């Protein structure tokens, strides 16, 4: 959003997102912003501001006509008639929409309402954020040709109007549909023709991935899209991609995904999910280090069965991996001994039938820097952490056991984690 507002300057050899991260860290150092949580690699995941800082920010922003918040605080009721470039609607949209002027550049809507009426009046919008709204239709969204940021999050039964084409939004940089349910079968056509696109977070929306002839040289985030069979022979150009999430809903194989991975030299985060019955995730995706340029991968999530005969080997994982998620891998080898050898792993999540070789999973030693362990297993009755010669999990801070019938057996120094947190 800062990038779309052009608040962030372009610095040499840095993306604007990297510069924005530095700015955010500076605000944190000045105690103006508080960190709620961080990713295992140290980057900021969630943040917040103190209520007094928020009140001060609203007061100063209103006085300077930087943004108008509706309903208005009592000390700013005299500004109701002032033209503002940014408007935040904190409740029913239809009640306050009349205060939004045609010159508004950024519109934030948090609350209730059936839709935003008359998009044609807001042709100068650069930013549109809609959160926590139910049963509404996006009418004329493709007429907002200056739009750079479109965020529609935590909404249900969203519907794009008939004939809508996102390809008309030639300046769009960010599309964020996380935790939003589409009433249509798919996102409107034309998304992959926008060469200014930097971030596409489609959540669980059923959206086909970029076609093989797509040239999205600015795209950094692509999460989450369906595997395309067309990638087998030719892959889209996504050379600056940092984060990728793919789901196989119908493709015959993962060859296209493996081919695409071979072209991504800047990738830091990879998530692969298979939903096709009877299909396996191939070894070249399980171990992305088999593909060149993957030494920098920091986060890896694999949802689905591994190919038969593939064994887990710590030496085959990226050396800088800090987060690993395994779900329904159906391994016949207890993975904990090998996973314990990952020297930089800080977060480990295990879901479903990760191990089907026995009813007990044993962690003998290792995990020198592991801080977060999440367990939600099927097919196993117990998870045992044994004390080794050099200790095990010495840095552990959080342990969560969501397995309904999984018994945890911990060494004395970790017994206080044997519970939900």
C-alpha positions in Angstrom: 0.0 0.0 0.0 2.9 2.4 0.8 4.4 1.5 -2.6 1.1 2.2 -4.4 0.9 5.6 -2.7 4.5 6.3 -3.8 5.4 7.2 -0.2 8.4 4.9 -0.6 11.4 6.2 -2.6 13.1 4.0 -5.2 16.6 3.2 -4.1 19.4 1.7 -6.3 19.7 -2.1 -6.1 16.6 -2.3 -3.8 13.0 -3.0 -4.5 10.5 -0.5 -3.0 9.2 -3.3 -0.7 12.7 -3.7 0.8 13.0 0.0 1.4 9.5 -0.1 3.0 10.7 -2.8 5.3 13.6 -0.5 6.5 11.1 2.3 7.0 8.9 0.1 9.1 11.8 -1.0 11.2 12.7 2.6 11.9 9.2 3.3 13.1 9.5 0.3 15.4 12.8 1.5 16.8 11.1 4.8 17.6 8.3 2.9 19.4 5.6 4.3 17.1 4.8 0.8 15.8 4.8 -2.4 17.9 5.7 -5.8 16.5 3.1 -8.5 17.2 5.0 -11.4 15.5 7.8 -12.0 13.1 8.5 -14.6 10.5 11.2 -17.2 11.3 13.7 -15.3 9.1 13.2 -12.2 11.2 11.0 -10.2 8.9 7.8 -8.6 10.3 4.6 -10.7 10.1 2.1 -8.6 12.1 2.3 -5.2 13.7 0.1 -2.8 15.6 0.1 0.7 17.1 -0.8 1.7 20.7 -4.2 3.2 21.1 -2.8 6.6 22.1 -0.6 6.6 19.0 -3.6 5.8 16.9 -5.7 8.6 18.4 -2.8 11.0 17.8 -2.3 9.9 14.2 -6.0 10.3 13.4 -6.1 13.7 15.0 -3.0 15.0 13.1 -4.1 13.3 9.8 -7.5 14.9 10.0 -6.0 18.4 10.9 -3.7 18.2 7.9 -6.5 16.8 5.7 -4.4 13.7 5.0 -7.2 11.3 5.6 -10.8 11.4 6.8 -12.3 8.7 9.1 -16.0 8.0 9.2 -17.7 8.1 11.6 -15.8 11.1 12.7 -14.2 11.5 16.1 -15.9 14.3 18.1 -12.9 16.7 17.7 -13.1 16.6 13.9 -16.8 17.0 13.1 -16.0 20.4 11.6 -14.1 18.7 8.8 -17.1 16.7 7.4 -17.4 19.0 4.3 -13.7 19.1 3.5 -12.4 17.4 0.4 -10.0 14.6 1.3 -7.7 12.5 -0.8 -8.1 9.5 1.5 -11.3 8.2 3.2 -11.8 5.4 5.7 -15.3 4.1 6.3 -15.4 2.3 9.6 -19.0 1.2 9.5 -22.0 1.0 7.1 -20.7 2.1 3.7 -24.0 3.5 2.4 -24.4 5.8 5.4 -21.1 7.6 4.8 -20.4 7.2 1.1 -21.7 10.7 0.3 -18.8 12.2 2.2 -16.4 10.6 -0.3 -15.6 12.9 -3.2 -14.7 12.2 -6.8 -11.2 13.5 -6.1 -10.5 10.8 -3.5 -7.4 8.7 -4.2 -7.6 6.1 -1.5 -10.8 4.5 -0.1 -10.9 2.0 2.8 -14.1 0.3 3.7 -14.4 -1.8 6.9 -17.9 -2.7 7.7 -21.3 -3.6 6.3 -23.2 -2.8 3.1 -24.4 -4.4 0.0 -22.0 -2.7 -2.4 -20.1 0.5 -3.2 -22.5 2.5 -5.4 -21.5 4.3 -8.6 -17.9 3.4 -9.1 -17.9 5.8 -12.0 -17.7 8.7 -9.6 -14.3 7.5 -8.2 -12.3 7.2 -11.3 -9.2 8.7 -9.7 -8.9 6.0 -7.1 -5.4 4.6 -6.7 -6.1 2.4 -3.6 -9.3 0.4 -2.8 -9.4 -1.7 0.4 -12.6 -3.7 1.4 -12.5 -5.9 4.5 -15.1 -8.0 6.4 -18.1 -7.4 4.0 -20.6 -10.0 3.0 -22.8 -10.5 0.0 -21.8 -7.8 -2.3 -21.0 -7.2 -6.0 -18.0 -5.4 -7.4 -19.7 -3.2 -10.1 -17.5 -1.4 -12.6 -14.3 -2.3 -10.8 -12.5 -2.4 -14.1 -13.3 1.2 -14.8 -10.9 2.3 -12.1 -8.0 2.5 -14.6 -5.7 4.4 -12.2 -6.0 1.7 -9.5 -2.7 0.4 -8.2 -3.8 -1.5 -5.1 -7.0 -3.7 -4.8 -7.4 -5.5 -1.5 -10.5 -7.5 -0.7 -9.9 -9.5 2.4 -12.0 -11.6 4.9 -15.1 -11.1 2.7 -17.7 -13.8 1.8 -19.9 -14.3 -1.2 -18.0 -11.7 -3.3 -19.1 -11.4 -6.9 -17.5 -9.6 -9.8 -20.0 -8.2 -12.2 -20.6 -9.9 -15.6 -18.1 -8.8 -18.3 -15.6 -7.5 -15.8 -12.0 -7.7 -17.1 -9.2 -7.0 -14.7 -6.9 -6.6 -17.7 -8.2 -3.1 -18.1 -6.4 -2.1 -14.9 -3.1 -1.5 -16.6 -1.6 0.2 -13.5 -2.5 -2.4 -11.0 0.4 -3.5 -8.7 -1.3 -5.5 -5.9 -4.3 -7.8 -5.9 -5.0 -9.2 -2.4 -8.0 -11.6 -2.1 -6.8 -13.5 1.0 -9.6 -15.2 3.1 -12.2 -14.1 0.6 -14.8 -16.4 -1.0 -15.8 -15.7 -4.6 -19.3 -16.3 -5.8 -18.0 -16.6 -9.3 -16.1 -19.6 -10.5 -12.9 -17.6 -11.0 -11.2 -14.2 -10.9 -12.1 -12.2 -14.0 -9.9 -12.7 -17.0 -7.1 -10.4 -18.0 -5.1 -10.5 -14.7 -2.0 -12.0 -16.2 -1.9 -9.3 -19.0 -1.0 -6.6 -16.4 2.8 -6.2 -16.7 2.9 -3.7 -13.7 1.6 -6.5 -11.3 3.9 -6.9 -8.3 1.8 -9.0 -5.8 -1.0 -11.4 -6.5 -2.4 -13.0 -3.4 -5.4 -15.0 -4.5 -6.0 -17.1 -1.4 -8.4 -20.0 -1.9 -9.9 -18.3 -5.0 -10.0 -20.8 -7.9 -7.7 -19.0 -10.3 -5.6 -20.5 -13.1 -2.0 -19.6 -13.1 -0.3 -17.4 -15.6 -0.3 -18.7 -19.2 3.0 -19.9 -20.6 3.3 -16.8 -22.7 2.9 -14.4 -19.7 5.8 -11.9 -19.1 5.4 -10.6 -15.6 8.8 -9.2 -15.0 7.7 -7.2 -11.9 5.8 -10.0 -10.1 7.3 -10.7 -6.7 4.4 -12.6 -4.9 2.2 -15.3 -6.5 0.0 -17.1 -4.0 -2.0 -19.2 -4.5 -2.7 -20.4 -8.1 -3.5 -23.6 -9.9 -0.9 -25.7 -11.7 -1.1 -25.4 -15.5 -0.4 -28.4 -17.8 0.8 -25.8 -20.4 3.9 -25.1 -18.3 5.3 -28.5 -19.2 6.7 -27.3 -22.5 7.0 -23.5 -21.8 6.9 -21.6 -18.6 5.8 -18.0 -17.9 8.5 -15.4 -17.3 8.5 -14.7 -13.6 12.2 -14.0 -13.1 11.8 -11.7 -10.0 9.4 -13.9 -8.1 10.2 -14.1 -4.3 7.2 -16.0 -3.0 5.3 -18.8 -4.9 2.3 -20.9 -3.8 0.8 -23.5 -6.2 -2.1 -25.9 -5.9 -2.6 -28.9 -8.2 -6.4 -29.3 -8.5 -6.6 -31.1 -11.9 -3.2 -31.2 -13.7 -1.9 -34.6 -14.6 1.6 -34.1 -13.2 3.9 -31.6 -11.6 6.4 -31.4 -14.5 5.4 -27.9 -15.3 6.0 -26.8 -11.7 9.4 -28.3 -11.6 10.2 -26.5 -14.9 9.0 -23.2 -13.5 11.1 -23.6 -10.4 14.2 -23.9 -12.5 13.8 -20.4 -13.8 13.3 -18.6 -10.4 16.6 -17.5 -9.0 15.3 -15.1 -6.4 12.7 -17.3 -4.7 12.6 -17.2 -0.9 9.3 -19.0 -0.1 7.7 -22.0 -1.8 4.4 -23.8 -1.1 3.2 -26.8 -3.1 -0.2 -28.5 -2.5 -1.5 -31.5 -4.3 -5.3 -32.2 -4.2 -5.4 -34.8 -7.0 -6.3 -38.3 -5.7 -3.6 -40.9 -6.2 -0.9 -38.4 -7.3 2.4 -37.8 -5.7 4.7 -34.8 -5.2 7.9 -35.7 -7.2 11.3 -35.8 -5.7 12.6 -32.7 -7.7 10.0 -30.6 -5.9 10.4 -32.3 -2.5 14.1 -31.4 -2.7 14.2 -28.1 -4.6 18.0 -28.0 -4.2 18.0 -30.5 -7.0 17.1 -27.4 -9.1 19.8 -24.7 -9.6 19.6 -21.4 -7.7 17.8 -22.7 -4.7 20.4 -22.0 -2.0 18.5 -19.0 -0.8 15.1 -20.7 -0.2 14.0 -19.9 3.4 10.5 -21.3 3.6 9.2 -24.6 2.2 5.7 -26.1 2.6 4.7 -29.4 1.0 1.1 -30.5 1.2 0.5 -34.0 -0.1 2.1 -37.5 -0.5 5.7 -37.8 -1.6 6.6 -40.1 -4.5 7.1 -43.7 -3.6 10.7 -44.5 -2.6 11.6 -40.9 -1.7 13.4 -40.8 1.6 13.9 -37.7 3.7 17.5 -36.5 3.7 18.5 -33.3 5.5 21.4 -32.7 3.2 19.0 -32.4 0.2 17.1 -29.4 1.8 18.1 -25.8 1.2 20.9 -24.9 3.6 19.2 -21.6 4.8 15.8 -23.1 5.4 14.2 -21.5 8.5 10.6 -22.7 8.1 9.3 -26.2 7.0 5.7 -27.4 6.8 4.9 -31.1 6.0 1.4 -32.4 5.6 0.2 -35.9 4.7 3.6 -36.9 3.3 2.9 -40.5 4.2 6.6 -41.3 4.9 7.6 -44.7 5.9 10.7 -43.4 7.6 10.5 -41.4 10.8 11.5 -37.9 9.6 12.6 -36.4 13.0 16.2 -37.6 13.0 16.9 -36.1 9.6 15.0 -32.9 10.2 16.9 -32.4 13.4 20.0 -31.9 11.3 18.7 -28.7 9.7 20.9 -26.2 11.4 18.9 -23.0 10.6 15.4 -24.4 11.1 13.4 -22.2 13.5 9.8 -23.3 12.7 8.4 -26.8 12.0 4.8 -27.7 11.4 3.6 -31.3 11.0 0.1 -32.0 9.8 -1.9 -35.2 9.2 -0.3 -38.4 8.1 3.3 -37.3 7.9 4.6 -40.7 9.1 2.8 -44.0 8.5 5.7 -46.4 9.3 4.9 -46.8 13.0 2.6 -45.4 15.7 5.3 -43.5 17.4 7.5 -40.6 16.2 10.8 -40.2 18.0 13.0 -37.1 18.0 16.4 -38.4 19.3 18.6 -35.2 19.0 19.1 -32.1 17.0 17.1 -28.9 16.1 19.7 -26.6 17.5 17.8 -23.3 16.8 14.2 -24.5 16.6 11.8 -22.1 18.3 8.3 -23.1 17.2 7.0 -26.7 16.9 3.4 -27.4 15.8 2.0 -30.9 15.8 -1.4 -32.1 14.4 -0.8 -35.7 13.4 -3.0 -38.6 12.3 -2.0 -42.2 12.4 0.5 -41.7 15.3 -0.3 -42.2 19.0 2.8 -40.6 20.5 5.5 -38.1 19.9 8.6 -38.5 21.9 11.5 -36.1 22.4 14.6 -37.8 23.8 17.5 -36.0 25.5 20.6 -36.5 23.5 24.3 -36.0 24.3 24.1 -32.3 23.2 20.5 -31.7 24.2 17.5 -31.4 21.9 15.6 -28.3 20.9 17.6 -26.0 23.3 16.0 -22.8 21.8 12.3 -24.0 21.8 9.9 -21.3 22.8 6.5 -22.5 21.6 5.0 -26.0 21.4 1.5 -26.7 20.3 -0.1 -30.1 20.2 -3.4 -30.1 18.3 -3.5 -33.9 17.8 -6.6 -35.1 19.6 -5.0 -38.4 20.7 -1.3 -37.7 20.5 0.7 -38.2 23.7 3.8 -36.1 24.1 6.8 -37.4 26.0 9.4 -34.7 26.8 12.7 -34.5 28.6 12.6 -32.7 32.0 13.8 -29.4 30.5 10.9 -29.3 28.0 8.1 -30.7 30.2 6.6 -27.2 30.7 5.8 -27.1 26.9 3.7 -30.3 27.1 0.5 -28.4 26.7 -1.4 -26.1 24.4 -0.1 -22.5 24.4 
